[in-house]
Each structure stands twice: as structure tokens, then as C-alpha cells.
């Protein structure tokens, strides 16, 4: 059983599962676990690890259209070095500060692999779920895609400073809050655009007709080997933590004007199927443990 299958099975028995975060009494809460082997390439600084790990949970808060309140983290490692712990806390604190939240601590534990478990907390009386997309709605995405895939290439080339910079994304909390009243469904793209669309389609009982060109980051053009590689990094690699949402046509221009980040229409909600330029788009993306 892979991660996706396990999560699907859990959603059948846990009524609060199935969205980016659980909604409880006006609050949203989410948790994530990241490992050195699968999530932090060689050359990732502890500062970047703290920023990225906590940012991942804050991105889930953003996908619910919530105001970010706070985050905590469990820091586990084979040995404790104060310089590493301090750098991690600085990164975690700074990403919280970037979205108006507070890093309030966590726990330390010994473990044979550097591992981080984070929890993000937000507030939303009426959070946005994945289940409201309606045929005819416009599909939009914030920012650009493929940055994390490009960062991995830079890590592999030993260009660690540029790679760490790309890895430190800003969670789209401000955009999520502005989209909350207009969006009919929303998800963050941590598993990649293609898989995010399939997850939205499954939750909403609909399909998507996506059209090129997609907002793929310019750094991808610099590092991709060819057009097929560019497509792989932009569509399937994941870990970009942008917002993918649906909203009525009449709300698109207002949203574009209100947001401080790029906000690109990429297609429409259809009755069934997920396609790109008329061809089936595979349900493939980032999976922990691979």
C-alpha cells in the first residue's frame, strides 16, 4: 500500500480527513512529516529545513483560506548540535513571521535520520474545501510551478546557495484568505499540479480541462534537459506549495486584481476526466517514500 492508497482508506473511516487541514470549531489544524532521505537533499541547511517544514503546514492552512495563527515542530536527529537547532528555529520562526503567524516551539527527539514533524494552526469560520468545484468554473493557480524540481537539480550540481533559496517558498496564506469568499474549491500543490487536479476532481465529483501554456518558473527553462523534462518538473514533481483553486468566471478578474502574486487561469471544470490540451493527464505526483 502506497501513501496515496493509505490516505484514501483513512478518509473512509475518518470524517475529518480528506482536505488539506481539519476544521474544528472555527480552527483548522494540519500536520506533516518530512525526512532527510526524501525531503532534504544533501546541502539543505537547517535554516531552510525549518522554513520548509513549517512552511509545508502553513501552506495547508492557506489552502483552507484560513488566517495562520501558529506552528510547532518536532525535531528529531541522531545528535543534537546547538548551531543546527538554532538555525532550524530561526527558519521556522521566520516563515511564520512572513505570513503573520508565530512559531511557538515543539519537541526534541533522538532518531537515526533527521526528521521533522510539524503542525500548523489557523482560523477560518467557513474554510474552503476541495469539494465545491462546479462544471464551468475556472481553474487557476498562484505563482509558478517547478521551482522545487529545479532546486533539486541545483542541489545535485552542488549549487547549494541557489538551491536553498528556491526551497524557501512563502506559503500563500494572504492569497488563500483573499480567495476564500470566491473560491469554490482549493488545494495546495504539494503533490504536484497533476495530482492536485485529480484530488480536486475526486473530492468534487468533476473533471478538469486544462490548457497550455502553464505558469512554469523560468528557472525550469534554465535547468530542464528538454521539453519533456520541463513538463515533468512543472506538472509532476510537486513540492511547489502553490494554491490550485476553482472559482466562477466573474470572480477571476477581481481575484487577479486583489492578489499580490501571479494568479493564472489554466482551464475549466468539466463533468469528468482530467485532460491537458485534450489529452488525459496522468494521476502522478510526489509520494513520500519514493
C-alpha positions as CSV (number, residue, x, y, z in Angstrom):
1,X,0.0,0.0,0.0
2,X,1.5,3.4,-1.0
3,X,0.9,6.7,0.7
4,X,-2.0,7.7,-1.6
5,X,-3.9,4.5,-1.1
6,X,-3.4,4.6,2.6
7,X,-4.7,8.2,2.8
8,X,-7.7,7.2,0.7
9,X,-8.5,4.3,3.0
10,X,-8.2,6.6,6.1
11,X,-10.6,9.1,4.6
12,X,-13.3,6.4,4.5
13,X,-13.2,6.0,8.3
14,X,-12.1,9.5,9.5
15,X,-14.8,12.0,8.8
16,X,-12.5,15.0,9.2
17,X,-9.9,13.6,6.7
18,X,-9.6,14.4,3.1
19,X,-8.8,18.1,3.0
20,X,-5.6,20.0,3.4
21,X,-6.5,20.6,7.1
22,X,-9.2,19.5,9.5
23,X,-11.8,22.1,10.5
24,X,-12.6,22.1,14.3
25,X,-14.7,24.8,16.0
26,X,-13.6,27.7,13.8
27,X,-10.0,26.5,13.6
28,X,-8.0,24.5,11.0
29,X,-5.2,22.2,12.0
30,X,-2.8,20.2,9.9
31,X,0.3,18.1,10.4
32,X,3.2,17.0,8.2
33,X,6.3,14.8,8.5
34,X,9.5,15.4,6.5
35,X,12.6,13.1,6.3
36,X,16.2,13.8,5.4
37,X,16.2,11.0,2.8
38,X,13.1,12.0,0.9
39,X,12.7,15.7,1.6
40,X,16.0,17.4,2.4
41,X,18.7,16.9,-0.3
42,X,22.3,17.0,0.7
43,X,23.2,20.6,1.1
44,X,19.9,21.7,2.7
45,X,20.7,24.0,5.6
46,X,19.0,23.6,8.9
47,X,17.6,27.1,8.4
48,X,16.0,26.0,5.1
49,X,14.7,22.8,6.7
50,X,13.0,24.8,9.5
51,X,11.5,27.2,7.0
52,X,10.4,24.5,4.5
53,X,9.0,22.0,7.1
54,X,6.9,24.6,8.9
55,X,6.0,26.3,5.6
56,X,4.5,23.0,4.4
57,X,2.0,23.0,7.2
58,X,1.3,26.7,6.8
59,X,0.6,26.0,3.1
60,X,-2.2,23.6,4.1
61,X,-3.6,26.3,6.3
62,X,-3.5,28.6,3.3
63,X,-5.4,26.1,1.1
64,X,-8.3,26.3,3.5
65,X,-8.5,30.1,3.2
66,X,-7.6,30.4,6.8
67,X,-5.7,33.0,8.8
68,X,-2.4,31.4,10.0
69,X,-2.0,31.6,13.8
70,X,0.8,29.4,14.9
71,X,3.0,26.4,14.3
72,X,5.0,23.8,16.3
73,X,7.6,21.2,15.2
74,X,9.2,18.0,16.4
75,X,12.9,18.0,15.6
76,X,14.5,14.5,15.6
77,X,18.1,13.8,14.8
78,X,20.9,11.3,15.5
79,X,22.7,14.0,17.5
80,X,21.9,17.5,18.7
81,X,24.1,20.4,17.8
82,X,23.1,23.8,19.0
83,X,24.1,25.6,15.8
84,X,21.8,23.3,13.8
85,X,18.9,23.6,16.3
86,X,19.2,27.3,16.5
87,X,19.3,27.7,12.7
88,X,16.2,25.4,12.4
89,X,14.2,27.5,14.9
90,X,15.3,30.7,13.0
91,X,13.9,29.3,9.8
92,X,10.7,28.1,11.4
93,X,10.2,31.4,13.1
94,X,10.9,33.5,10.0
95,X,8.5,31.6,7.7
96,X,5.8,32.1,10.4
97,X,6.6,35.8,10.6
98,X,6.3,36.0,6.8
99,X,2.6,35.0,7.0
100,X,1.7,36.7,10.3
101,X,1.8,33.6,12.4
102,X,4.0,32.6,15.4
103,X,6.4,29.7,15.9
104,X,5.6,28.6,19.4
105,X,8.0,25.6,20.0
106,X,7.7,21.9,19.8
107,X,9.8,18.9,20.9
108,X,13.2,17.3,20.5
109,X,13.8,13.6,20.0
110,X,16.6,11.2,19.1
111,X,16.3,9.4,15.8
112,X,18.6,7.7,13.3
113,X,17.5,10.1,10.5
114,X,16.9,13.8,10.6
115,X,13.1,14.0,10.7
116,X,10.7,16.9,11.3
117,X,7.0,16.7,12.2
118,X,5.2,20.0,12.1
119,X,1.7,21.2,13.0
120,X,0.1,24.4,11.7
121,X,-2.9,26.1,13.2
122,X,-5.2,28.6,11.6
123,X,-8.6,30.3,12.0
124,X,-11.5,30.2,9.4
125,X,-15.2,30.2,10.3
126,X,-16.0,29.0,6.7
127,X,-12.9,27.2,5.3
128,X,-12.6,26.3,1.7
129,X,-12.7,22.6,1.0
130,X,-11.7,20.5,-2.0
131,X,-15.3,19.5,-2.7
132,X,-17.1,22.5,-4.3
133,X,-15.8,22.7,-7.9
134,X,-18.7,23.0,-10.4
135,X,-18.6,22.5,-14.2
136,X,-18.0,25.9,-15.8
137,X,-15.8,27.2,-13.0
138,X,-12.4,28.5,-14.0
139,X,-9.3,26.6,-12.7
140,X,-6.5,28.9,-11.5
141,X,-3.1,28.6,-9.9
142,X,-1.0,31.0,-7.9
143,X,2.7,31.7,-8.6
144,X,4.8,29.5,-10.8
145,X,5.4,25.7,-11.0
146,X,8.6,23.6,-11.0
147,X,10.8,25.6,-8.5
148,X,11.3,22.7,-6.2
149,X,12.2,20.3,-9.0
150,X,14.7,23.0,-10.3
151,X,16.1,23.3,-6.7
152,X,16.8,19.6,-6.6
153,X,18.8,19.9,-9.8
154,X,20.8,22.7,-8.3
155,X,21.4,20.6,-5.1
156,X,22.7,17.8,-7.4
157,X,25.0,20.2,-9.1
158,X,26.4,21.5,-5.8
159,X,24.9,25.0,-6.2
160,X,23.6,24.9,-2.7
161,X,23.0,28.6,-2.1
162,X,20.7,28.9,-5.1
163,X,19.0,25.7,-4.3
164,X,18.3,26.6,-0.6
165,X,16.9,30.0,-1.8
166,X,14.4,28.2,-4.1
167,X,13.5,25.8,-1.3
168,X,12.4,28.6,0.9
169,X,8.9,29.3,-0.5
170,X,6.4,31.7,1.0
171,X,3.2,30.0,2.0
172,X,0.2,31.6,0.1
173,X,-1.7,32.5,3.3
174,X,-2.5,36.0,2.1
175,X,-3.7,34.7,-1.3
176,X,-5.8,32.0,0.4
177,X,-7.5,34.5,2.6
178,X,-8.4,36.8,-0.3
179,X,-9.7,33.8,-2.3
180,X,-11.8,32.4,0.5
181,X,-15.0,34.2,-0.4
182,X,-14.7,33.5,-4.2
183,X,-13.1,30.0,-4.4
184,X,-15.5,27.1,-4.8
185,X,-12.7,24.5,-4.1
186,X,-9.0,24.8,-3.2
187,X,-5.9,22.7,-2.6
188,X,-2.2,23.3,-2.3
189,X,0.1,21.8,-5.0
190,X,2.5,20.0,-2.6
191,X,1.9,16.7,-4.6
192,X,2.3,18.4,-8.0
193,X,-0.2,20.1,-10.3
194,X,-1.4,16.9,-12.0
195,X,-2.1,15.0,-8.8
196,X,-3.7,18.1,-7.1
197,X,-6.1,18.3,-10.0
198,X,-7.0,14.6,-9.7
199,X,-7.5,15.1,-5.9
200,X,-9.8,18.0,-6.5
201,X,-11.7,16.1,-9.2
202,X,-12.2,13.1,-6.9
203,X,-13.4,15.3,-4.0
204,X,-15.8,17.5,-6.1
205,X,-17.0,14.7,-8.4
206,X,-16.0,16.6,-11.6
207,X,-13.3,16.8,-14.2
208,X,-10.8,19.4,-15.5
209,X,-9.9,20.6,-19.0
210,X,-6.5,22.3,-18.6
211,X,-4.8,24.2,-21.5
212,X,-1.3,25.2,-22.2
213,X,0.7,27.3,-21.6
214,X,1.1,26.7,-17.8
215,X,2.9,29.1,-15.5
216,X,6.2,27.2,-15.2
217,X,9.0,29.0,-13.5
218,X,11.8,30.4,-15.7
219,X,14.4,28.6,-13.6
220,X,13.0,25.4,-15.0
221,X,13.7,26.5,-18.6
222,X,17.3,27.1,-17.5
223,X,17.7,23.6,-16.0
224,X,15.4,21.3,-17.9
225,X,17.1,18.9,-20.4
226,X,14.3,19.2,-22.9
227,X,10.5,19.9,-23.2
228,X,9.6,16.5,-21.8
229,X,11.8,17.2,-18.7
230,X,10.3,20.7,-18.4
231,X,6.8,19.1,-18.4
232,X,7.9,16.6,-15.7
233,X,9.3,19.3,-13.4
234,X,6.3,21.6,-13.9
235,X,3.4,19.1,-13.7
236,X,4.5,16.1,-11.7
237,X,7.5,16.8,-9.4
238,X,5.4,18.7,-6.8
239,X,6.5,20.4,-3.6
240,X,5.9,23.9,-5.0
241,X,3.2,24.7,-2.4
242,X,1.1,26.9,-4.7
243,X,-2.7,27.2,-4.5
244,X,-4.8,25.4,-7.1
245,X,-8.4,26.6,-7.0
246,X,-11.7,26.9,-8.9
247,X,-13.9,30.0,-9.0
248,X,-16.7,31.4,-11.1
249,X,-15.7,33.2,-14.3
250,X,-17.0,36.6,-13.0
251,X,-14.6,36.4,-9.9
252,X,-11.4,35.8,-11.8
253,X,-10.5,39.4,-12.7
254,X,-11.3,40.6,-9.2
255,X,-9.1,37.9,-7.8
256,X,-6.2,38.8,-10.1
257,X,-6.5,42.4,-9.1
258,X,-6.7,41.7,-5.4
259,X,-3.7,39.3,-5.2
260,X,-0.1,40.4,-4.8
261,X,1.1,37.2,-6.6
262,X,0.6,35.9,-10.1
263,X,-2.7,34.3,-10.5
264,X,-3.2,32.3,-13.7
265,X,-6.3,30.8,-15.2
266,X,-5.3,27.4,-16.7
267,X,-8.6,25.8,-17.7
268,X,-12.1,25.0,-16.7
269,X,-14.0,22.5,-14.6
270,X,-15.6,19.8,-16.7
271,X,-18.0,17.0,-16.0
272,X,-15.4,14.2,-15.9
273,X,-11.8,13.4,-16.8
274,X,-8.6,15.3,-16.3
275,X,-7.0,16.5,-19.5
276,X,-4.2,18.7,-20.7
277,X,-4.7,20.1,-24.2
278,X,-7.3,17.5,-24.8
279,X,-5.1,14.5,-23.8
280,X,-5.5,12.6,-20.5
281,X,-3.3,14.0,-17.7
282,X,-1.9,11.1,-15.6
283,X,-2.6,11.0,-11.9
284,X,1.0,11.1,-10.9
285,X,3.0,13.3,-8.5
286,X,5.1,13.5,-5.3
287,X,4.8,10.5,-3.0
288,X,6.6,10.1,0.3
289,X,8.8,7.1,0.5
290,X,9.7,7.0,-3.2
